[in-house]
Amino acid sequence: MASQAKKMYRTLLFAPGSRAELLTKAQLGAADAMIFDLEDSVPLNAKDEARKNVQQALALGLKKPMYLRISNPRAGDYLADLGVLHNQSLVNVVGVALPKADDAQDIETVSKALQEIEIKAGVAVGSLSILPMIETCLGLRNSFDIAKSSKRVSGMALASAEEGDFMVDLGGRWTPRSLALNYPRSKLVVDSRAAGLEWIVDGVFMNLKDTQMLREECLIARELGFVGKMAIHPTQVDVMHEVFSPSAEEIEYARGLIAAFREGEARGVGAVKYEGMMVDYANVRLAERTLALVEAL
């Protein structure tokens, strides 16, 4: 079973549980991790078939880390969804993606169910993590409480798709610069950081043909503090990896800055000049975050 500790994924590729062939293909691509979906991408009359497909994929063994997107406890048969994890190999099962997370109670309910699975599987309690997906204005309002609600919460995600649940609930209008999403994205980042979380994931981009706009949206998300993005097609992954990976120049700069500061610190200097910039402890923390991100990715 994968650890929830410090691992962060730049890309999470969706694969609908109702499409058995896509559950296989998702494991062969370049995405860092997968989301096997038992929620919105699966028609109601195909839920049982989708669960069987996921069970079969688990029985064959997963080649990549996987989150299982289950139904929200208030909106669907989440226990039946979680049932696919019973009596199966949990190798590379990181945890669950929880859609429409509106409050801490949602996390508590799912956490109790995960504990039962862990006990039956004979693995350490707390091994399975939860990735809450903020898809409503109420969820955004409560995002700090959600992020702090359990040690199982390994990160936070915003459903930022242009015509997705959050945008519909917001009543905003999506544009290429995503002005309607600037505050929601920023609030989620601030709340997540305040709660001590580093892994913050942006939602899917629906237009498979517009690679340039995908890149632009990734750049916006990274500028605001996001670490990764969800993908709906393997062709989106390369752009996402390029944007969300610290460049060689960023890594070199971070290492040089830290070295220069430590040398000055040893001489009793609290701020030093590095490549024309005055840097102090705040700059060092940022540089250390860059290198920690490289390690986590």
C-alpha positions in Angstrom: 0.0 0.0 0.0 1.3 3.4 -0.9 2.2 5.8 1.9 0.2 9.0 2.2 3.2 10.7 3.9 4.9 13.2 1.6 4.2 11.9 -1.9 2.7 14.4 -4.3 1.5 13.8 -7.8 1.6 16.3 -10.6 -1.0 14.4 -12.6 -4.0 12.2 -11.7 -5.5 10.6 -14.8 -9.2 9.7 -14.6 -10.4 6.3 -15.8 -14.1 5.5 -15.7 -14.8 2.2 -13.9 -17.4 1.3 -16.5 -14.6 1.1 -19.2 -12.4 -1.9 -18.3 -10.0 -1.2 -21.1 -9.4 2.3 -19.9 -8.5 1.0 -16.4 -5.7 -0.9 -18.1 -4.6 1.9 -20.4 -4.4 4.4 -17.6 -1.7 2.2 -16.0 0.5 2.2 -19.1 0.8 6.0 -19.7 3.0 8.7 -18.2 0.6 10.0 -15.5 2.0 10.0 -12.0 -1.2 8.4 -10.6 -4.7 7.4 -11.5 -8.2 7.9 -10.3 -10.5 5.0 -10.9 -13.9 6.6 -11.1 -17.1 5.1 -9.7 -18.9 8.4 -9.5 -20.0 10.9 -12.2 -18.4 9.3 -15.2 -20.3 6.0 -14.6 -24.1 5.9 -15.5 -26.3 4.8 -12.7 -27.2 1.6 -14.5 -23.6 0.7 -14.9 -22.4 1.1 -11.3 -22.3 -2.6 -10.5 -20.4 -3.4 -13.7 -17.9 -0.6 -12.9 -17.3 -2.0 -9.4 -16.6 -5.4 -10.9 -14.2 -3.9 -13.4 -12.3 -2.2 -10.7 -12.2 -5.3 -8.6 -10.7 -7.2 -11.5 -8.1 -4.5 -12.0 -7.1 -4.7 -8.4 -6.9 -8.5 -8.5 -4.5 -8.3 -11.4 -2.4 -5.8 -9.5 -1.9 -2.0 -10.1 1.2 -0.7 -11.9 0.6 2.9 -10.7 -0.7 4.6 -7.5 -4.4 4.8 -7.6 -7.2 6.8 -5.9 -10.7 5.4 -6.0 -13.3 8.1 -6.6 -16.3 7.0 -4.6 -19.8 8.5 -4.2 -20.3 11.1 -1.5 -22.0 9.5 1.5 -24.9 12.0 1.1 -25.3 11.3 -2.6 -24.8 7.6 -3.4 -23.9 4.1 -2.3 -20.4 4.9 -1.1 -20.1 1.7 0.9 -20.8 -0.4 -2.2 -18.0 1.6 -3.9 -15.6 1.0 -1.0 -16.6 -2.7 -1.2 -14.2 -3.1 -4.1 -11.3 -2.7 -1.7 -12.4 -5.6 0.5 -10.5 -8.8 0.2 -8.3 -7.4 -2.6 -4.7 -6.5 -2.9 -4.2 -2.9 -1.7 -0.8 -2.5 -3.2 -0.6 0.9 -4.9 -4.1 1.8 -3.6 -3.3 5.2 -2.1 -6.8 6.0 -0.9 -10.1 7.6 -2.1 -11.0 10.8 -3.9 -14.1 12.1 -2.2 -16.3 14.2 -4.5 -18.5 17.0 -3.3 -16.8 17.2 0.1 -18.8 19.9 1.9 -17.8 19.6 5.5 -15.7 17.7 8.0 -18.5 15.2 8.6 -18.0 13.9 5.1 -14.4 13.1 5.9 -15.2 11.5 9.3 -17.8 9.2 7.7 -15.5 8.0 5.0 -12.6 7.7 7.4 -14.5 5.3 9.6 -15.3 3.1 6.6 -11.7 3.1 5.6 -10.6 2.0 9.1 -12.8 -1.0 8.8 -11.2 -1.9 5.5 -7.7 -1.5 6.9 -8.5 -3.7 9.9 -9.9 -6.5 7.7 -7.0 -6.2 5.3 -4.4 -6.3 8.1 -2.7 -3.1 7.3 -1.9 -0.1 9.5 -4.9 2.1 10.5 -4.5 5.4 8.6 -2.7 3.9 5.6 -5.5 4.8 3.2 -5.7 8.6 2.6 -8.5 10.9 1.5 -8.3 13.5 -1.2 -11.3 15.8 -0.7 -12.7 17.3 -3.9 -14.2 20.8 -3.4 -17.2 21.0 -5.8 -19.6 23.4 -4.1 -19.5 26.9 -2.6 -20.3 25.3 0.7 -17.3 23.1 0.4 -15.1 26.0 -0.4 -16.5 27.9 2.6 -15.5 24.9 4.8 -12.2 24.0 3.0 -10.0 24.8 6.0 -12.1 22.7 8.3 -12.1 19.9 5.8 -8.3 20.1 5.3 -7.8 19.9 9.1 -10.5 17.3 9.8 -8.3 14.2 9.7 -4.7 13.0 9.3 -6.0 10.9 6.4 -6.4 14.1 4.3 -3.3 14.1 2.1 -4.2 17.0 -0.1 -7.0 19.1 -1.5 -8.5 19.4 -4.9 -10.7 21.9 -6.6 -13.3 20.9 -9.3 -12.4 23.8 -11.6 -13.7 22.4 -14.9 -15.3 25.1 -17.0 -18.8 23.6 -16.9 -18.3 21.4 -13.8 -20.3 21.2 -10.6 -18.4 24.0 -8.8 -18.8 26.5 -11.7 -22.5 25.7 -11.9 -22.9 26.2 -8.2 -21.0 29.4 -8.3 -23.0 30.8 -11.2 -19.9 32.2 -12.7 -18.8 32.2 -16.3 -15.6 30.4 -17.4 -13.2 32.4 -19.6 -9.7 31.5 -20.7 -8.2 33.6 -17.9 -10.6 32.0 -15.4 -11.4 35.2 -13.5 -14.4 33.5 -11.8 -12.0 30.9 -10.4 -9.2 33.2 -9.1 -10.8 33.6 -5.7 -11.8 29.9 -5.3 -8.4 28.7 -6.3 -6.6 31.2 -4.1 -8.9 30.4 -1.1 -8.3 26.7 -1.4 -4.6 27.2 -1.6 -4.5 29.5 1.4 -6.8 27.2 3.5 -4.8 24.2 2.6 -1.5 25.8 3.4 -2.9 27.1 6.7 -3.9 23.5 7.5 -0.4 22.3 6.8 -1.1 20.6 3.5 1.4 20.9 0.5 -0.4 18.8 -2.2 -3.1 21.0 -3.8 -4.6 19.8 -7.1 -6.4 21.7 -9.8 -9.4 20.2 -11.6 -9.7 18.9 -15.1 -9.5 20.8 -18.4 -12.3 19.6 -20.7 -11.2 20.8 -24.2 -8.9 18.0 -25.5 -8.0 20.0 -28.7 -6.8 23.2 -27.1 -3.3 22.4 -25.9 -2.3 26.0 -25.6 -5.2 26.8 -23.3 -4.5 23.8 -21.3 -0.9 25.1 -20.8 -2.2 28.5 -19.9 -4.6 27.1 -17.3 -1.8 25.0 -15.8 0.4 28.1 -15.5 -2.4 30.0 -13.8 -2.9 27.2 -11.3 0.8 26.9 -10.6 1.2 30.7 -10.2 -1.6 30.5 -7.6 0.1 27.7 -5.6 -1.2 24.5 -7.0 1.1 21.5 -7.3 -0.7 19.4 -9.9 -3.8 18.9 -12.0 -6.3 16.2 -12.9 -6.4 14.9 -16.4 -9.2 13.3 -18.5 -7.0 12.1 -21.3 -3.4 10.8 -21.6 -2.5 13.4 -24.2 -2.8 16.1 -21.5 -0.2 14.7 -19.2 3.0 15.9 -20.9 1.9 19.5 -20.7 0.9 19.2 -17.1 4.2 17.6 -16.2 6.1 20.3 -17.9 4.3 23.1 -16.1 4.2 21.5 -12.6 7.8 20.2 -12.5 10.4 22.7 -11.2 12.8 23.4 -14.1 16.5 22.7 -14.1 17.0 26.4 -13.7 14.7 26.7 -10.7 16.4 23.7 -9.0 19.9 25.2 -9.6 18.8 28.6 -8.4 17.3 27.0 -5.2 20.4 25.0 -4.4 22.6 28.0 -5.0 20.5 30.3 -2.9 20.5 27.9 0.0 24.3 27.4 -0.2 24.9 31.2 -0.4 22.6 31.9 2.6 24.1 29.1 4.7 27.6 30.5 4.0 26.5 33.9 5.1 24.7 32.5 8.1 27.9 30.8 9.2 29.5 34.3 9.2 26.6 35.7 11.3 24.8 37.4 8.5 21.0 37.1 8.4 20.5 38.4 4.8 22.8 37.9 1.9 23.0 39.0 -1.7 22.4 36.3 -4.3 22.3 36.9 -8.0 21.4 40.6 -7.4 18.7 39.8 -4.9 18.7 40.3 -1.1 17.6 37.0 0.4 16.7 36.0 3.9 15.0 33.1 5.7 11.7 33.5 3.8 13.6 33.0 0.5 15.4 30.0 2.0 12.0 28.4 2.9 10.8 28.9 -0.6 13.9 27.4 -2.1 13.6 24.5 0.3 10.0 24.0 -0.8 11.2 23.8 -4.4 13.7 21.1 -3.6 11.2 19.3 -1.4 8.7 19.3 -4.3 11.3 17.7 -6.5 11.9 15.0 -4.0 8.2 14.4 -3.5 7.5 14.2 -7.2 
